[in-house]
Amino acid sequence: MSMFSRFSERMPKRKTKEELDEHYENVKLEKGDFLAMVIAAFITFFPVVIVAMVVIFGLMWLFVR
């Protein structure tokens, strides 16, 4: 028995699209969940966008200078 066969036996079984649709159909959001998701997305993506902008504007400044 190889390492990969033991690993695949222990992995959870993949769910079908119908099973996933049924699961997420029953998920209900609470009152503040949408705002929390927006804030989490902002906290996640804002630093990446700032770093990308600094790199782009830094390269532009180097080439124009």
N, C-alpha and C positions, 0 to 999 in steps of 0.2 A: 504494500500500500504506500503510495507516494505521499509526499507532503501536500501536494495540490489537491488530491482527492479527499484527504482528511479535512482540508480547509474548506472545500466546496460543500462537504457534508454539514459543516457547522454553520455555514452562512444561512441567513434567513431566506426562505423561498420568495421569489419575486411574485408580486401581486399583479393580477391582470388589470387592464385599464378599467374594466367594469367594477372590480373590487375597489380600486382607488377612487373612482367617481362616487361610489356608494359611501365610502368612508368620509370623503370631504364634503359630501352633500349634507351630512349630519353635523358638521362642525358649525357652531354658532359663535359669532364674535360678540364680546361684551361691549359695553358703552365706550370705554377708552382704548380699545384694542387698535383701532385704525390710527389714532393719533400716536400711539406707542410705536407702531410699525413705521410711520413716517419719520418720527424722531430717530429711531434706530437706523433707518436707511440714510438719513442725513448725517448722523454721526459716523456711519461706515464709509460713505462715499465722499464726503466733504474733504477729508485730509488727502485722499487720492487725487481729487480734482485740483486742489491747491498745489500739490507737488507737481502735477503735470503742467499746470499753468506756469509755475516758477521755471521749470525746465524749458518750456517753449519760449517764454519771454526772455529767459536768460540767453538762449541760443540766438534769438532775434537781436538782442542787444549786442551780442558778440559780432554778429555778421554785419550789422548796420554801423557799428562803431568804427 
